[in-house]
Amino acid sequence: MLIPKRIAGTLINALKGGVVPRVGLGYIAVGRTNEINALLHDVSIAEDGGAFFRFVVGKYGSGKSFLMQIMRANVMDRGFAAADADLSPERRLMGTKGQGLSTYRELMRSLSVKAKPDGGALQLILEKWIDGVRSEVIAEGTARENTFFDSAVEKKIYAKINSLEDMVHGFDFAAVISAYYHGFADGNETLSTNAVKWLRGEFSTKTEAKEALGVNVIISDDNWYDYIKLMTAFLVNAGYKGLVVMIDELVNIMKIPHSVTRQYNYEKILMMYNDVMQGKASHLGIIMGGTPQCVEDNRRGIFSYEALRSRLERGRFATDEVHDMLAPIIRLNPLSYEELTVLTEKLSEIHSVLYEYEPKITLEDRIFFVKAEFERVGASTNITPREMIRDFIELLNIAYQNPDKTIPQLMGADEFKFSEGENAENAEGFEDFEL
């Protein structure tokens, strides 16, 4: 495998630590073809001016976050901007102490484009937009040396941002964009910095915003979604295809102890869902990730809010075996034995690149490992890719440090012989691997 050692190190360290790496996902991607294709179809709709809202649901360690990060890379390759945030006790969709605003701030901090994939792309986007406007003015016949060039650019900018004023809070948003341009063009760093600060939701009072930028509103818990739509429209204006927002760890809403606060958060999801599905948003995609319990629990989960349950609940014909990939909720199937065996091959190659050795683990060893993992009590229903990956990387580490021992010896081969008892059915599905 041709992979830079830096990427190999990031992948191995992140996966051993049980977290999803931000780079190099293509080197370890297996399975999830149906799920990815369904989401990419949604992205194509957003590219044409539509919008989409999806929930990705799976157990801890089943690959939700991995799938969302794969989509993050895919949408940036297609010319979209991407923003992602994990919910927590400090970050919600609504709150009494600015938790919704904290989520918006995290989304803006993580805002990424292909040219800046690690976040913090807001200022780059603003500068690209200004350069694009200047290029349009030049293409229309006004040279940079022309005395009227700056006024022509300003006129063009006002024409562009005026289109935003028809949207909710659009007038103030356009005023801030204009302030950024003037600060950028005049070398007034304070003005342009204040504009970026406002767009990131970092002004805490309207008085501060009025003094710094002359606008009477700030981004808050109540209105941050409106500014997500405005930012999306601006991104399209700047030459991007749109914005895809990914919000993970919905379980943190379920964990809110106060039922009224939970309901406010579910109301926010409902408002965003209705807005997108009714066609009121454009070039916008929203993907939310959570566990089956945080969605389907009728007492504290999303389904405890009847308006959401009636919209999202599975219909009569879909089952655990036959999924509707076009429904609002994508439920993740377990990876197959074959896919997990391919994944162990990829991990083995990456590990050998990182530590500069010739991989000695064989196909037989990898099949034996997967069989052994599924032989554990309860593995058929509880084991996840995260657990298997961590175990396999640990095995690779130990094998690298003990080159005199074989893989079966390190795994304690005698312990993992398949029994005739209740776990024997876990071995089913390996018939194709008989060697």
KOLPAMAR-531941 format. One line per 3 residues: number of its first residue (from 1); for each residue y, x, z of N, C-alpha, C. Coordinates in pm, whole numbers, plus 50000, padded with zeros to 5 digits. Layout:
NUM	Y X Z Y X Z Y X Z | ...
***
This chain:
1	49881 50085 50000 50000 50000 50000 50124 50088 50000 | 50216 50061 49906 50341 50134 49900 50444 50061 49986 | 50466 50112 50104 50558 50049 50199 50632 50159 50273
4	50765 50150 50284 50840 50252 50360 50793 50256 50505 | 50789 50377 50560 50742 50391 50697 50830 50314 50796 | 50959 50306 50765 51051 50231 50853 51009 50085 50860
7	50977 50025 50744 50934 49885 50741 50799 49870 50810 | 50709 49965 50786 50577 49960 50850 50591 49962 51001 | 50678 50048 51052 50700 50056 51197 50756 49928 51253
10	50852 49869 51183 50910 49743 51228 50805 49633 51233 | 50723 49625 51129 50619 49521 51124 50519 49536 51237 | 50465 49655 51254 50362 49676 51356 50419 49652 51496
13	50536 49705 51525 50595 49689 51658 50628 49544 51689 | 50685 49473 51590 50721 49333 51612 50596 49248 51632 | 50497 49266 51545 50377 49183 51554 50297 49212 51681
16	50292 49339 51722 50222 49371 51847 50294 49310 51966 | 50427 49297 51954 50504 49235 52062 50507 49084 52056 | 50440 49027 51956 50431 48881 51948 50553 48812 51890
19	50639 48887 51818 50758 48827 51758 50753 48842 51607 | 50832 48759 51539 50834 48762 51392 50934 48868 51346 | 50890 48964 51266 50983 49065 51215 51084 49003 51119
22	51202 49064 51109 51305 49013 51019 51294 49074 50880 | 51218 49180 50865 51207 49247 50736 51060 49267 50702 | 51031 49283 50574 50897 49319 50530 50794 49209 50536
25	50836 49083 50546 50739 48974 50562 50648 48961 50440 | 50699 48999 50324 50617 48987 50204 50492 49073 50208 | 50494 49180 50287 50378 49269 50296 50262 49206 50373
28	50291 49106 50456 50186 49049 50541 50165 48901 50517 | 50234 48844 50420 50224 48700 50396 50088 48665 50337 | 50020 48572 50401 49896 48515 50347 49897 48366 50376
31	49834 48290 50287 49825 48146 50308 49962 48080 50300 | 49969 47958 50351 50093 47879 50357 50152 47852 50219 | 50069 47861 50115 50120 47840 49980 50172 47698 49961
34	50098 47599 50009 50140 47460 49992 50270 47432 50067 | 50279 47485 50189 50400 47462 50268 50522 47527 50204 | 50506 47652 50157 50617 47723 50095 50660 47654 49966
37	50563 47611 49887 50597 47542 49762 50672 47412 49787 | 50630 47340 49892 50700 47215 49925 50845 47242 49965 | 50867 47345 50046 51002 47377 50088 51086 47433 49973
40	51024 47512 49885 51098 47564 49770 51138 47451 49674 | 51057 47347 49668 51096 47229 49588 51221 47166 49648 | 51225 47158 49782 51345 47107 49847 51467 47193 49813
43	51446 47325 49815 51556 47417 49786 51610 47395 49645 | 51520 47368 49551 51566 47343 49413 51650 47216 49406 | 51620 47117 49490 51700 46995 49495 51840 47027 49550
46	51845 47109 49655 51975 47149 49711 52055 47230 49610 | 51987 47311 49531 52055 47391 49429 52123 47302 49327 | 52065 47185 49300 52122 47091 49204 52227 47000 49267
49	52260 47024 49395 52364 46944 49459 52313 46844 49561 | 52182 46840 49582 52127 46750 49682 52122 46816 49819 | 52038 46762 49906 52023 46816 50040 51884 46779 50090
52	51837 46851 50191 51705 46820 50246 51702 46849 50396 | 51610 46781 50465 51591 46798 50610 51441 46796 50636 | 51389 46904 50692 51245 46914 50719 51220 46963 50861
55	51111 46915 50920 51059 46968 51045 50932 47046 51014 | 50921 47167 51069 50797 47246 51060 50733 47244 51199 | 50613 47189 51208 50550 47163 51337 50418 47239 51347
58	50401 47312 51454 50276 47384 51478 50273 47437 51620 | 50154 47472 51666 50138 47525 51802 50208 47660 51815 | 50231 47701 51941 50285 47835 51964 50196 47939 51895
61	50259 48027 51819 50184 48133 51753 50114 48092 51625 | 50136 47969 51578 50066 47921 51459 50133 47965 51330 | 50254 48016 51339 50322 48064 51218 50446 47987 51180
64	50500 47902 51269 50623 47827 51239 50738 47922 51208 | 50764 48011 51304 50877 48102 51288 50856 48195 51169 | 50732 48234 51146 50702 48320 51031 50735 48247 50901
67	50693 48122 50891 50721 48044 50771 50872 48028 50750 | 50945 48005 50859 51090 47987 50847 51158 48117 50803 | 51106 48231 50851 51164 48359 50809 51129 48391 50664
70	51010 48351 50621 50974 48366 50480 51071 48284 50394 | 51100 48164 50439 51194 48079 50364 51334 48137 50366 | 51371 48198 50477 51503 48262 50485 51518 48368 50376
73	51415 48450 50360 51421 48553 50256 51419 48491 50117 | 51340 48387 50098 51330 48322 49967 51461 48259 49924 | 51528 48189 50016 51651 48120 49976 51762 48219 49946
76	51766 48332 50017 51866 48433 49986 51841 48494 49848 | 51714 48514 49813 51681 48564 49680 51725 48466 49572 | 51730 48337 49606 51770 48235 49509 51922 48211 49507
79	51997 48290 49583 52142 48279 49578 52203 48191 49684 | 52125 48147 49782 52177 48069 49894 52221 48162 50007 | 52304 48110 50094 52327 48173 50224 52229 48110 50323
82	52193 48185 50426 52099 48135 50527 52155 48163 50666 | 52132 48070 50756 52173 48088 50895 52062 48035 50984 | 52029 48107 51091 51921 48062 51178 51959 48081 51324
85	51902 47997 51409 51926 48004 51553 51806 47948 51627 | 51774 48007 51741 51672 47954 51831 51742 47878 51942 | 51697 47756 51969 51752 47681 52081 51703 47743 52211
88	51781 47720 52318 51751 47774 52450 51826 47688 52551 | 51813 47714 52682 51893 47638 52778 52043 47651 52753 | 52087 47761 52692 52230 47781 52663 52269 47732 52525
91	52170 47708 52438 52199 47663 52302 52122 47534 52275 | 52196 47426 52255 52138 47297 52222 52214 47240 52103 | 52186 47116 52069 52262 47050 51962 52381 46975 52019
94	52370 46935 52144 52480 46872 52219 52471 46918 52363 | 52584 46918 52434 52582 46957 52574 52716 46929 52638 | 52718 46941 52769 52842 46917 52844 52916 47047 52871
97	52852 47161 52842 52913 47290 52872 52916 47381 52747 | 52935 47318 52633 52949 47395 52510 52820 47445 52450 | 52705 47385 52487 52578 47435 52433 52564 47410 52283
100	52620 47298 52235 52617 47272 52091 52702 47372 52015 | 52819 47402 52068 52906 47502 52008 52840 47639 52008 | 52764 47669 52113 52692 47798 52119 52592 47810 52005
103	52527 47698 51970 52434 47699 51857 52510 47725 51727 | 52624 47660 51709 52706 47685 51590 52748 47831 51583 | 52791 47888 51696 52833 48028 51697 52717 48121 51658
106	52598 48089 51705 52481 48171 51670 52451 48160 51521 | 52466 48040 51466 52444 48021 51322 52544 48104 51241 | 52668 48104 51284 52770 48182 51213 52746 48333 51231
109	52700 48372 51350 52671 48513 51372 52557 48560 51283 | 52458 48472 51261 52340 48509 51182 52357 48480 51033 | 52471 48427 50993 52493 48391 50852 52465 48512 50763
112	52375 48493 50666 52328 48605 50585 52326 48566 50437 | 52346 48665 50354 52331 48651 50209 52250 48771 50161 | 52211 48770 50036 52125 48877 49985 52189 49014 50002
115	52321 49022 49983 52390 49151 49994 52405 49196 50139 | 52387 49104 50234 52397 49137 50377 52295 49051 50451 | 52167 49091 50447 52060 49003 50494 52038 49001 50645
118	52109 49084 50719 52084 49093 50863 52187 49020 50947 | 52265 48931 50886 52363 48854 50961 52503 48913 50951 | 52600 48838 51004 52737 48886 51004 52801 48888 50866
121	52761 48794 50780 52808 48797 50641 52935 48718 50617 | 52991 48653 50720 53105 48564 50698 53223 48635 50632 | 53260 48750 50684 53376 48820 50629 53347 48869 50486
124	53226 48914 50461 53188 48954 50326 53203 48837 50229 | 53161 48719 50273 53170 48599 50188 53316 48566 50158 | 53401 48575 50259 53544 48547 50240 53606 48645 50140
127	53573 48771 50155 53629 48872 50064 53576 48854 49922 | 53447 48818 49910 53390 48794 49778 53461 48677 49712 | 53492 48575 49791 53560 48458 49738 53697 48495 49682
130	53772 48573 49759 53905 48616 49713 53893 48701 49585 | 53797 48792 49582 53776 48874 49462 53739 48787 49342 | 53659 48682 49368 53622 48591 49260 53741 48517 49203
133	53831 48472 49293 53952 48402 49248 54039 48496 49165 | 54055 48618 49211 54134 48716 49136 54073 48742 48998 | 53941 48751 48993 53875 48773 48864 53899 48656 48769
136	53898 48534 48824 53924 48416 48741 54066 48421 48684 | 54162 48462 48766 54302 48470 48720 54315 48574 48609 | 54246 48687 48627 54249 48791 48523 54184 48740 48394
139	54071 48667 48409 54001 48613 48292 54086 48512 48217 | 54178 48446 48288 54266 48347 48225 54388 48411 48159 | 54399 48546 48170 54503 48615 48095 54616 48676 48175
142	54608 48669 48309 54714 48728 48392 54663 48860 48450 | 54720 48971 48405 54675 49103 48449 54723 49133 48590 | 54654 49225 48659 54694 49263 48795 54836 49319 48798
145	54876 49387 48688 55009 49448 48686 55120 49346 48665 | 55083 49226 48628 55182 49121 48603 55255 49084 48731 | 55385 49066 48721 55468 49030 48837 55421 48900 48900
148	55366 48810 48818 55328 48678 48869 55180 48671 48910 | 55114 48787 48917 54970 48785 48947 54942 48726 49085 | 55015 48771 49188 54990 48722 49324 55015 48572 49335
151	55122 48525 49271 55151 48381 49278 55046 48301 49201 | 54993 48358 49092 54887 48289 49017 54759 48280 49100 | 54727 48390 49173 54611 48389 49261 54628 48284 49371
154	54747 48281 49430 54772 48185 49538 54761 48041 49487 | 54811 48017 49368 54803 47884 49309 54657 47844 49287 | 54579 47939 49237 54437 47914 49212 54363 47887 49343
157	54396 47961 49447 54332 47943 49578 54363 47804 49633 | 54488 47762 49623 54523 47630 49673 54450 47521 49595 | 54433 47542 49464 54361 47444 49384 54216 47433 49430
160	54157 47547 49467 54018 47547 49511 54002 47484 49649 | 54088 47524 49744 54068 47474 49879 54115 47330 49895 | 54198 47281 49802 54238 47140 49810 54119 47048 49796
163	54015 47095 49725 53895 47012 49710 53824 46991 49843 | 53847 47080 49940 53785 47067 50071 53857 46966 50160 | 53982 46936 50126 54063 46851 50214 54015 46708 50218
166	53937 46665 50119 53884 46528 50120 53770 46511 50220 | 53713 46621 50269 53603 46613 50364 53657 46599 50506 | 53572 46553 50596 53613 46539 50737 53653 46675 50791
169	53771 46684 50851 53830 46808 50904 53862 46908 50793 | 53859 46861 50669 53879 46952 50557 54019 47012 50549 | 54120 46935 50591 54258 46985 50581 54277 47108 50668
172	54228 47102 50793 54243 47216 50884 54157 47334 50839 | 54037 47305 50789 53950 47410 50738 54019 47483 50622 | 54078 47406 50531 54148 47466 50418 54267 47549 50464
175	54335 47503 50568 54450 47577 50620 54407 47712 50676 | 54292 47715 50741 54241 47841 50798 54199 47936 50685 | 54134 47883 50583 54097 47966 50468 54222 48026 50403
178	54326 47943 50391 54453 47991 50334 54513 48100 50422 | 54505 48082 50554 54558 48183 50647 54482 48314 50630 | 54351 48304 50611 54273 48427 50591 54321 48499 50465
181	54342 48423 50358 54387 48486 50234 54521 48557 50254 | 54616 48491 50319 54747 48553 50339 54735 48679 50424 | 54652 48673 50528 54633 48791 50611 54569 48904 50533
184	54471 48870 50448 54402 48969 50367 54497 49030 50263 | 54574 48945 50195 54661 48991 50087 54781 49070 50139 | 54833 49029 50256 54954 49093 50309 54924 49208 50404
187	54797 49235 50427 54761 49342 50520 54782 49304 50665 | 54790 49174 50692 54810 49124 50828 54672 49105 50892 | 54620 49210 50952 54484 49207 51005 54468 49107 51119
190	54573 49089 51198 54567 48993 51309 54543 48853 51258 | 54615 48815 51151 54602 48680 51095 54463 48658 51036 | 54413 48754 50959 54281 48737 50899 54171 48738 51006
193	54188 48821 51110 54090 48824 51219 54088 48692 51293 | 54206 48634 51318 54213 48504 51386 54147 48394 51303 | 54162 48403 51171 54099 48303 51084 53947 48311 51095
196	53893 48433 51092 53749 48452 51106 53703 48404 51244 | 53782 48435 51346 53749 48392 51482 53741 48240 51490 | 53835 48172 51424 53835 48025 51425 53711 47972 51352
199	53680 48029 51237 53565 47984 51159 53434 48005 51235 | 53430 48104 51322 53311 48129 51403 53305 48040 51527 | 53407 47958 51549 53409 47870 51665 53443 47940 51795
202	53523 48047 51787 53548 48130 51905 53680 48099 51975 | 53758 48004 51925 53876 47960 51999 53833 47856 52101 | 53878 47874 52224 53835 47784 52331 53931 47668 52355
205	54057 47680 52311 54153 47572 52329 54231 47548 52200 | 54279 47425 52185 54360 47391 52068 54495 47464 52072 | 54544 47490 52191 54673 47560 52204 54664 47700 52144
208	54555 47770 52174 54535 47904 52117 54530 47899 51965 | 54458 47800 51911 54446 47788 51766 54581 47756 51703 | 54660 47672 51770 54792 47636 51718 54883 47758 51712
211	54881 47837 51817 54967 47956 51821 54924 48061 51719 | 54793 48076 51699 54743 48182 51612 54745 48144 51465 | 54715 48015 51436 54694 47977 51296 54770 47852 51253
214	54833 47783 51349 54908 47663 51314 54823 47541 51290 | 54698 47541 51337 54611 47424 51324 54590 47361 51461 | 54572 47230 51462 54566 47156 51589 54425 47122 51634
217	54324 47173 51565 54187 47141 51603 54107 47270 51618 | 53997 47261 51690 53902 47371 51702 53762 47315 51682 | 53669 47401 51650 53530 47360 51636 53472 47341 51776
220	53402 47229 51796 53356 47193 51931 53214 47140 51927 | 53163 47104 52046 53031 47044 52058 53016 46920 51971 | 53123 46841 51962 53115 46712 51893 53121 46723 51742
223	53193 46823 51690 53220 46822 51546 53157 46938 51468 | 53076 47023 51533 53031 47145 51466 52950 47118 51340 | 52877 47007 51335 52799 46978 51215 52892 46950 51096
226	53007 46888 51120 53102 46866 51011 53147 46999 50951 | 53160 47099 51035 53203 47230 50985 53089 47305 50914 | 52965 47272 50949 52853 47326 50871 52862 47275 50728
229	52894 47146 50711 52907 47090 50576 53027 47150 50504 | 53137 47172 50574 53253 47235 50513 53223 47379 50471 | 53152 47451 50558 53115 47589 50525 53024 47590 50401
232	52935 47491 50391 52848 47483 50274 52929 47462 50147 | 53027 47371 50154 53112 47346 50036 53191 47472 50000 | 53237 47545 50100 53311 47669 50073 53220 47774 50010
235	53096 47784 50058 53002 47879 50002 52975 47851 49855 | 52961 47724 49820 52942 47687 49679 53065 47727 49599 | 53183 47705 49659 53309 47746 49596 53314 47896 49574
238	53248 47971 49662 53250 48118 49654 53141 48172 49562 | 53062 48083 49501 52963 48129 49404 52820 48128 49453 | 52795 48082 49574 52659 48072 49625 52601 47934 49591
241	52468 47923 49600 52403 47798 49562 52413 47693 49673 | 52438 47738 49796 52445 47646 49908 52410 47718 50038 | 52374 47641 50139 52342 47695 50272 52214 47631 50323
244	52124 47712 50375 52004 47662 50442 52011 47703 50589 | 52008 47603 50678 52017 47624 50822 51880 47606 50882 | 51836 47703 50964 51705 47696 51029 51722 47701 51180
247	51676 47598 51247 51689 47587 51393 51549 47577 51452 | 51512 47676 51532 51376 47683 51588 51379 47653 51738 | 51260 47640 51794 51241 47617 51938 51298 47483 51984
250	51265 47377 51911 51308 47243 51952 51250 47205 52088 | 51148 47277 52132 51088 47247 52262 51191 47255 52374 | 51298 47334 52353 51400 47346 52457 51480 47218 52476
253	51478 47129 52379 51539 46997 52401 51446 46912 52488 | 51317 46919 52458 51219 46845 52539 51225 46888 52686 | 51257 47015 52711 51259 47067 52846 51384 47028 52925
256	51483 46968 52860 51604 46927 52932 51565 46825 53039 | 51599 46850 53165 51551 46761 53272 51617 46624 53273 | 51739 46614 53225 51812 46487 53232 51788 46405 53105
259	51737 46286 53122 51698 46204 53006 51818 46168 52920 | 51933 46145 52982 52052 46109 52904 52094 46223 52813 | 52090 46346 52865 52126 46463 52785 52027 46483 52672
262	51898 46463 52700 51797 46471 52594 51828 46371 52483 | 51861 46247 52523 51888 46144 52424 52010 46178 52339 | 52111 46239 52399 52229 46282 52321 52188 46384 52214
265	52098 46474 52251 52052 46574 52154 51969 46509 52043 | 51887 46412 52079 51810 46343 51976 51901 46258 51888 | 52007 46205 51945 52106 46131 51865 52172 46224 51763
268	52196 46350 51804 52256 46447 51712 52159 46476 51597 | 52030 46491 51628 51931 46511 51522 51931 46391 51428 | 51933 46271 51485 51932 46150 51403 52054 46144 51312
271	52171 46176 51368 52293 46174 51287 52284 46272 51171 | 52238 46395 51199 52225 46496 51094 52119 46453 50991 | 52007 46401 51039 51899 46357 50950 51947 46246 50857
274	52013 46144 50915 52063 46034 50833 52165 46083 50731 | 52253 46172 50775 52359 46223 50688 52299 46293 50566 | 52198 46375 50591 52135 46449 50481 52054 46357 50392
277	51972 46272 50453 51880 46189 50375 51952 46079 50297 | 52070 46039 50344 52146 45935 50274 52235 45992 50164 | 52230 46123 50144 52305 46182 50036 52450 46212 50068
280	52485 46215 50197 52624 46244 50235 52652 46393 50242 | 52548 46475 50237 52563 46620 50235 52522 46672 50098 | 52575 46787 50062 52546 46844 49932 52522 46994 49944
283	52423 47046 49869 52389 47189 49868 52349 47240 50006 | 52299 47151 50091 52266 47187 50229 52119 47159 50258 | 52052 47253 50323 51916 47233 50370 51907 47261 50518
286	51833 47178 50591 51813 47197 50735 51663 47196 50763 | 51615 47302 50826 51475 47313 50866 51471 47333 51016 | 51399 47247 51087 51385 47260 51232 51239 47284 51267
289	51215 47372 51364 51079 47407 51402 51049 47371 51546 | 50927 47321 51568 50888 47286 51704 50738 47269 51716 | 50691 47248 51838 50549 47228 51864 50513 47080 51846
292	50385 47049 51828 50346 46908 51817 50390 46826 51938 | 50380 46885 52058 50417 46811 52178 50565 46776 52180 | 50651 46872 52143 50795 46845 52152 50839 46744 52048
295	50756 46721 51946 50788 46618 51848 50724 46486 51886 | 50594 46486 51919 50517 46364 51929 50507 46305 52068 | 50551 46376 52170 50546 46322 52307 50637 46199 52316
298	50577 46084 52352 50653 45959 52355 50741 45943 52478 | 50728 46038 52572 50809 46026 52693 50930 46118 52691 | 50913 46242 52639 51023 46338 52641 51052 46400 52504
301	50959 46386 52410 50976 46450 52280 51065 46371 52186 | 51072 46418 52061 51154 46350 51961 51111 46205 51942 | 50981 46179 51952 50932 46043 51933 50966 45951 52050
304	51022 46005 52157 51071 45918 52265 51198 45845 52222 | 51259 45893 52116 51379 45828 52061 51332 45742 51944 | 51331 45612 51964 51264 45520 51872 51317 45531 51730
307	51446 45551 51714 51503 45557 51580 51448 45677 51502 | 51420 45788 51572 51361 45904 51507 51211 45884 51485 | 51144 45828 51584 51000 45808 51572 50969 45721 51450
310	51045 45613 51431 51017 45522 51321 51042 45587 51185 | 51128 45690 51182 51157 45760 51056 51056 45872 51028 | 51005 45934 51133 50928 46057 51116 50778 46039 51135
313	50736 45932 51199 50594 45915 51231 50510 45910 51103 | 50392 45970 51111 50301 45975 50997 50257 45834 50958 | 50243 45811 50828 50202 45680 50779 50052 45656 50792
316	50005 45553 50726 49865 45510 50743 49765 45601 50674 | 49806 45670 50569 49707 45735 50482 49694 45885 50505 | 49796 45949 50561 49788 46093 50590 49702 46114 50714
319	49624 46224 50713 49538 46257 50826 49553 46406 50857 | 49480 46452 50961 49483 46595 50993 49424 46679 50880 | 49333 46620 50803 49272 46693 50692 49351 46678 50563
322	49416 46563 50545 49491 46535 50422 49637 46516 50459 | 49718 46619 50431 49858 46616 50469 49945 46569 50353 | 50057 46509 50389 50161 46476 50291 50270 46582 50303
325	50268 46679 50211 50363 46789 50217 50504 46746 50177 | 50519 46624 50130 50652 46575 50092 50714 46490 50202 | 50642 46471 50312 50695 46394 50426 50796 46479 50502
328	50880 46417 50587 50981 46494 50662 50921 46599 50753 | 50799 46577 50804 50734 46672 50894 50623 46746 50821 | 50630 46878 50819 50523 46961 50767 50442 47013 50885
331	50318 46972 50895 50230 47017 51003 50145 47135 50954 | 50149 47242 51028 50081 47364 50984 49932 47357 51012 | 49851 47376 50909 49706 47389 50924 49673 47529 50974
334	49561 47545 51045 49518 47681 51081 49487 47762 50955 | 49511 47892 50960 49473 47978 50849 49320 47980 50837 | 49270 47989 50716 49126 47992 50695 49070 48129 50734
337	48937 48136 50747 48871 48263 50778 48903 48368 50670 | 48900 48321 50545 48928 48414 50435 49070 48470 50444 | 49166 48383 50472 49306 48426 50481 49325 48523 50597
340	49259 48497 50709 49271 48587 50823 49207 48723 50793 | 49099 48723 50716 49036 48849 50680 49126 48930 50587 | 49193 48863 50495 49289 48931 50407 49405 48985 50490
343	49450 48907 50588 49560 48952 50674 49522 49079 50749 | 49400 49087 50800 49358 49208 50871 49356 49329 50777 | 49323 49306 50650 49326 49416 50552 49469 49469 50535
346	49564 49378 50524 49704 49418 50508 49752 49495 50631 | 49717 49446 50749 49759 49512 50872 49698 49651 50884 | 49572 49664 50843 49506 49794 50847 49577 49895 50757
349	49616 49852 50638 49684 49942 50545 49822 49981 50598 | 49895 49885 50653 50028 49914 50706 50019 50011 50824 | 49920 49990 50911 49900 50077 51027 49869 50220 50981
352	49788 50233 50877 49752 50367 50829 49871 50438 50766 | 49960 50361 50701 50083 50420 50646 50173 50470 50759 | 50185 50388 50864 50274 50423 50975 50228 50550 51046
355	50097 50564 51069 50046 50678 51146 49980 50785 51058 | 49993 50768 50926 49953 50871 50831 49807 50913 50847 | 49717 50819 50827 49574 50851 50828 49504 50767 50721
358	49387 50807 50685 49308 50734 50587 49234 50622 50660 | 49260 50496 50625 49196 50386 50701 49044 50391 50690 | 48979 50379 50805 48833 50384 50804 48770 50249 50835
361	48852 50150 50869 48798 50019 50901 48752 49952 50771 | 48632 49901 50771 48570 49847 50650 48581 49695 50646 | 48544 49638 50531 48540 49492 50518 48444 49433 50621
364	48330 49499 50640 48234 49450 50739 48296 49448 50879 | 48374 49552 50912 48440 49558 51043 48540 49443 51059 | 48613 49416 50952 48716 49312 50961 48654 49174 50973
367	48547 49151 50897 48477 49023 50909 48419 49008 51049 | 48362 49116 51101 48305 49114 51236 48413 49081 51337 | 48532 49139 51320 48643 49111 51412 48681 48963 51409
370	48699 48906 51290 48738 48766 51280 48632 48676 51341 | 48505 48706 51312 48395 48628 51373 48400 48636 51525 | 48422 48757 51575 48424 48777 51720 48539 48698 51784
373	48654 48695 51719 48767 48620 51774 48734 48471 51782 | 48669 48419 51680 48638 48276 51679 48518 48241 51767 | 48446 48343 51813 48333 48317 51903 48380 48295 52046
376	48506 48332 52074 48556 48313 52211 48558 48165 52246 | 48537 48133 52371 48532 47993 52416 48666 47925 52387 | 48659 47812 52319 48779 47735 52288 48858 47786 52169
379	48809 47892 52104 48886 47954 51995 48904 47860 51878 | 48806 47773 51852 48813 47689 51733 48933 47597 51734 | 48984 47564 51852 49101 47475 51861 49225 47544 51914
382	49210 47655 51984 49325 47715 52052 49373 47848 51996 | 49288 47920 51923 49330 48051 51877 49437 48038 51768 | 49532 48129 51768 49642 48125 51672 49651 48260 51601
385	49718 48263 51484 49738 48391 51416 49807 48495 51504 | 49900 48453 51589 49970 48550 51675 49872 48625 51764 | 49780 48551 51827 49682 48615 51915 49591 48710 51838
388	49545 48666 51722 49454 48749 51644 49524 48875 51594 | 49649 48862 51552 49724 48978 51505 49742 49079 51617 | 49778 49031 51735 49798 49122 51848 49668 49193 51883
391	49558 49119 51884 49428 49180 51915 49391 49284 51810 | 49415 49252 51684 49374 49343 51577 49457 49471 51578 | 49588 49457 51603 49672 49578 51609 49631 49664 51728
394	49596 49600 51838 49546 49676 51953 49418 49750 51916 | 49330 49684 51843 49206 49748 51799 49236 49867 51708 | 49332 49850 51616 49370 49960 51527 49427 50077 51606
397	49510 50046 51706 49568 50152 51791 49459 50232 51861 | 49363 50160 51918 49256 50226 51993 49167 50307 51899 | 49137 50251 51780 49054 50322 51683 49123 50450 51637
400	49255 50443 51621 49332 50562 51578 49327 50670 51685 | 49328 50630 51812 49328 50726 51922 49188 50772 51961 | 49086 50704 51909 48947 50740 51939 48869 50750 51809
403	48898 50849 51727 48836 50858 51594 48686 50882 51597 | 48631 50922 51712 48488 50948 51719 48406 50821 51737 | 48471 50708 51762 48399 50583 51785 48412 50490 51665
406	48308 50412 51640 48312 50314 51532 48380 50186 51582 | 48419 50101 51488 48484 49974 51524 48389 49886 51607 | 48263 49870 51568 48172 49789 51652 48160 49845 51794
409	48157 49978 51808 48149 50037 51942 48273 50002 52024 | 48389 50010 51961 48512 49979 52033 48520 49832 52072 | 48458 49747 51991 48462 49604 52019 48350 49561 52113
412	48260 49651 52146 48148 49613 52231 48057 49518 52157 | 47993 49568 52049 47919 49482 51956 47821 49389 52025 | 47757 49437 52131 47655 49355 52196 47714 49230 52259
415	47843 49236 52292 47906 49121 52357 47935 49009 52259 | 47940 49038 52129 47993 48942 52035 47888 48885 51940 | 47762 48901 51975 47660 48840 51891 47671 48689 51899
418	47657 48622 51786 47671 48477 51786 47551 48413 51856 | 47584 48318 51942 47480 48248 52017 47436 48124 51941 | 47332 48061 51993 47284 47936 51935 47346 47817 52005
421	47436 47843 52099 47490 47736 52182 47610 47666 52123 | 47697 47619 52215 47804 47529 52175 47908 47594 52086 | 47916 47729 52085 48019 47795 52004 47967 47840 51868
424	47842 47814 51838 47786 47863 51713 47859 47806 51593 | 47911 47682 51608 47978 47622 51494 48106 47698 51457 | 48157 47779 51548 48277 47858 51517 48251 47960 51407
427	48124 47995 51387 48090 48092 51283 48082 48030 51145 | 48083 47895 51138 48073 47830 51010 48194 47865 50924 | 48171 47877 50797 48282 47913 50708 48276 48057 50663
430	48186 48137 50722 48173 48277 50686 48058 48301 50588 | 47996 48194 50538 47879 48214 50454 47910 48303 50334 | 48034 48288 50282 48072 48365 50164 48084 48514 50192
433	48083 48552 50320 48102 48692 50356 47970 48763 50386 | 47858 48697 50360 47730 48764 50385 47723 48892 50302 | 47686 49001 50366 47693 49132 50300 47554 49194 50285
***
